[in-house]
Each structure stands twice: as C-alpha cells, then as structure tokens.
Amino acid sequence: MMGRSFSDVIAMGGYAGFVWTAYGAWLVVIVLNILAARKAHADALKQVRRRLAMRDPANVEVDRS
C-alpha cells in the first residue's frame, strides 16, 4: 500500500463497484441473521414460558417484555 493514495485504495483498481457492493450485501446478510436469531430466541423463550405456565401456573415468572 506504500505509495498509493487513499482514494486509489478505495477505488480498488477499478473494481470498487463490485467490491463495495459485495461488502454491503455481506453486511445486510449479517445484520438480518443477527435480527432473525434474536427474534427466534425471544420466540423460544415465550414458548417455554407458555409451556411452563400450562404445567404449573404458580411457578412462572411474569413476562416483562
């Protein structure tokens, strides 16, 4: 990278459109994956709490979410 300007590095030798689009798509997929995992976890917790409540309603904590 010595001798190159920052704009040359960002331009990626003329392939910047492809490279930055790939990085952007990767970031979108990662963020969506994290959000989906968090939602699945929350749904699983709700389902477990519901099943526990059906077994013994006296031992279940109140859902504060």
N, C-alpha and C positions, 0 to 999 in steps of 0.2 A: 504494500500500500504506500510505500515511500515514493514521493514524487507525484502522487496523484492528488487532485483536489477532492474535496468532499463531494462536490457535485458530480464528479466523474464516478465516484464510488456509488452514489445514489442512482446514477443513470444505469449502472450495471452493464456497461458496454453495449448499450442499445437494447437490452432485454428487460429494462425496468418495468415495462407494462406487464410482461408475463410474470416476472419475479414478484413484484408487489401485489399483483392480483392473487398469486398463489399464497403469499403470506396473509393477505386479507381473508381469503377463503379458509385457510387453516385457522385463523383467529376466530372466525364466525363459528366454525365447527366445534372448536374447543369450548367456547362460551356456551353454545347450545347444549353441548354434552354436560357441562357443569350444571346448567339450569335444569336439565332433564333429570340428572342424578339427584339433585336437591329435592325436586318435586316427587320423584319416586320414593325417596327416603321419608319425606313428610307423609305421603300417602300410606306407606307401610306402617309408620308409627300410628297413624289414625286407625288403620285396620287392626293392629294388635290391641290398641286400647279398646276398640269396639268389641273385639272377641273376649278380652278380659272382663269387660263390663257385663257381657252376657253370662259369663261363668259366675262371677261374684261381684255384684254391684257395689258392695261395701268397701272393697279393697282398691278401687280405681281412683287415681288422682284426677282432679278436674283439668280438662284440656283448656289451656290458657292461650291457645294460638288463634 
